[in-house]
Amino acid sequence: MLTVWCVWWRDPAHPDKYSAYHVRRLKRTVAENLSILHRFVCMTAERVDDVDTIAPPVSWPGWWQKLGLFAPEVADGVNLFLDLDVVVTGSLDGIVESLGPHDLAMPLNWAQSGHGGCQSSVMVWRSGDMTRRIFDTFNPAHAYWPPRNDGGRLWGDQEHITRCRDDGLIQVYPVPEPWVKSYKYHVRYKGLPDDCRVVVFHGEPKPEDVKESWFRW
């Protein structure tokens, strides 16, 4: 069975940035937009009513906890990950099916920050030796929070996954470009594109700060 994942880490400096509401809302919108039989699981140290949870296998902070999804015996079979601050706007079936015979599918990164060529707000993967390399090769010395880019450190999990790709350790198959869009770059001023399935609210603003006709937070 497909497993749909999210990760909730409570930042001591901003403890109210995300909440159990974000987790439950994502679970509901996934159920409304995914016809494939699935279970929804949140990786978190917190309790979330009406949601299956597992404890993180590592104590890495912030977005670094996403890499724990690739740790041994965490995610079996085929998996879909979504960040808590995405808005699902269409069927997720095609995104899952875009994995095909491949082991990992992600959108190409459109962010102007330059922090990695892969966008990890949406990931589809099949557990196995290849995707485990993402976890096995990570150096926890990079897991700073707030993130740092000095001294050759990586800024975030996307940079690590991109480095694994560029070093030939993994292969990343692109999720079709029309299906995952940035609110800041693609939607904010031009409206919701046709056939967009997921809108990513990376950075600011967050969905709760925005009023749009195509979603209700």
C-alpha positions in Angstrom: 0.0 0.0 0.0 1.1 3.5 -0.7 2.2 5.6 2.3 1.7 9.4 2.3 4.1 11.1 4.6 4.6 14.5 6.2 7.1 15.7 8.8 6.3 18.0 11.7 9.2 19.3 13.8 8.4 22.0 16.4 11.0 24.7 16.2 11.9 26.0 19.7 12.3 29.5 18.3 9.0 29.4 16.5 6.9 26.7 18.3 3.6 27.8 16.8 4.7 28.0 13.1 3.2 24.6 12.5 0.6 22.7 14.5 -1.5 19.6 14.6 -4.0 21.5 12.5 -1.6 21.6 9.6 -1.1 17.8 9.8 -4.8 17.1 9.9 -5.6 19.5 7.2 -3.0 17.9 4.9 -4.4 14.4 5.7 -7.9 15.6 4.7 -6.9 17.3 1.5 -4.8 14.2 0.5 -7.8 12.0 1.1 -9.9 14.3 -1.1 -7.4 14.3 -4.0 -5.9 10.8 -4.0 -7.9 7.8 -5.2 -5.1 5.4 -4.7 -5.4 3.3 -1.6 -3.0 4.7 1.0 -2.2 5.3 4.6 -1.2 8.8 5.9 1.6 9.0 8.5 3.3 12.0 10.1 6.9 11.7 11.3 6.9 13.7 14.5 7.7 13.7 18.2 4.3 15.3 18.8 0.9 13.8 19.3 -1.7 14.4 16.6 -5.2 13.2 17.1 -6.7 11.1 14.3 -3.3 10.7 12.5 -0.9 7.8 12.6 2.5 9.1 13.8 6.0 7.6 14.1 9.0 9.1 16.0 11.8 10.4 13.9 14.7 7.9 13.7 17.2 10.8 14.2 17.1 14.0 16.1 18.2 16.3 13.2 16.3 19.6 13.4 14.1 21.4 10.9 13.9 20.2 7.3 16.9 17.8 8.0 14.4 15.4 9.6 13.0 14.7 6.1 16.2 12.7 5.4 15.0 10.3 8.2 12.3 9.1 5.8 15.1 7.3 3.9 16.5 5.6 7.0 16.3 1.8 7.2 13.0 0.3 8.2 11.1 3.6 8.1 9.3 3.8 4.8 8.5 0.5 2.9 7.3 0.2 -0.6 6.1 3.2 -2.5 5.8 6.6 -0.7 4.7 10.1 -1.3 5.9 13.0 0.8 4.3 16.5 1.0 5.5 19.5 3.0 3.0 20.8 5.6 2.8 24.2 3.8 1.7 22.9 0.4 -1.8 23.3 -0.9 -3.2 20.4 -2.9 -5.2 21.7 -5.9 -5.8 18.6 -8.0 -5.5 14.9 -8.3 -2.3 13.4 -6.7 -2.7 10.2 -8.6 -0.6 11.2 -11.5 2.3 12.4 -9.3 2.4 9.0 -7.6 2.2 7.2 -10.9 5.0 9.4 -12.4 7.4 7.3 -10.4 6.9 4.5 -12.9 9.8 2.0 -12.7 12.1 4.6 -11.1 13.2 4.8 -7.5 12.8 8.5 -6.8 10.8 11.3 -8.5 11.0 15.0 -7.5 10.2 18.3 -9.2 13.1 20.3 -10.5 13.8 23.2 -8.2 12.6 26.6 -9.4 13.6 28.5 -6.3 16.0 31.4 -7.0 18.0 30.7 -3.8 20.2 28.1 -5.6 19.9 25.7 -2.7 19.8 22.5 -4.7 18.5 21.4 -8.0 15.8 19.1 -6.6 12.6 20.4 -4.9 11.9 18.3 -1.8 8.4 19.8 -1.0 7.0 16.9 -3.0 8.8 13.5 -3.3 7.8 10.1 -4.6 10.1 7.1 -3.9 10.4 3.4 -3.7 12.3 2.2 -0.7 15.4 0.2 -1.5 19.2 0.3 -1.6 19.4 3.4 -3.8 17.1 5.7 -1.8 18.7 4.5 1.4 22.0 6.1 0.2 20.4 9.5 0.8 20.3 8.7 4.5 23.5 6.7 4.7 25.7 9.3 3.1 24.4 12.4 5.0 26.9 14.0 7.3 25.1 15.3 10.4 27.7 18.0 10.8 25.6 19.9 8.1 22.4 19.7 10.2 22.5 23.2 11.6 19.3 25.1 12.6 18.9 27.8 11.7 20.6 26.6 8.6 24.1 27.7 7.7 26.0 27.7 4.4 29.4 28.7 5.7 32.5 26.4 5.8 31.2 24.2 3.0 28.1 23.2 4.9 24.9 22.4 3.1 21.9 24.7 3.5 19.2 22.1 3.4 18.1 18.5 2.6 17.5 19.5 -1.1 21.2 20.3 -1.5 22.2 16.9 0.0 19.8 15.0 -2.3 21.0 17.1 -5.3 24.7 16.3 -4.4 23.8 12.6 -4.2 22.3 12.9 -7.7 25.2 14.8 -9.1 27.7 12.4 -7.6 25.9 9.5 -9.3 24.8 7.8 -6.0 21.1 8.2 -7.0 18.9 8.9 -10.0 16.1 11.5 -9.7 13.3 11.3 -12.2 11.5 14.7 -12.7 7.8 15.0 -11.7 6.1 16.6 -14.7 6.7 20.3 -14.5 3.0 21.5 -14.8 1.9 19.6 -11.7 3.9 21.3 -8.9 4.2 25.1 -8.8 5.5 27.8 -6.5 3.1 30.2 -5.1 5.6 33.1 -5.2 7.0 32.4 -8.7 4.1 31.0 -10.6 0.8 31.6 -8.9 0.9 34.8 -6.9 0.5 37.3 -9.8 -0.7 35.0 -12.6 -3.3 32.9 -10.9 -3.5 29.1 -10.6 -2.1 27.4 -13.7 -4.1 24.8 -15.6 -3.4 21.2 -14.4 -1.5 22.3 -11.3 -1.8 19.6 -8.6 0.3 21.1 -5.8 1.2 24.7 -4.9 4.3 25.0 -2.7 4.4 27.9 -0.2 8.2 27.9 0.4 9.5 30.8 2.5 6.9 33.5 3.0 3.9 34.0 2.7 2.4 30.9 4.2 -1.1 29.6 3.1 -2.8 31.0 6.1 -1.6 34.5 5.2 -3.1 34.4 1.7 -6.6 34.8 0.5 -7.2 33.2 -2.9 -10.4 32.0 -4.6 -8.9 28.5 -5.4 -8.4 27.4 -1.8 -9.7 27.9 1.7 -7.3 27.5 4.6 
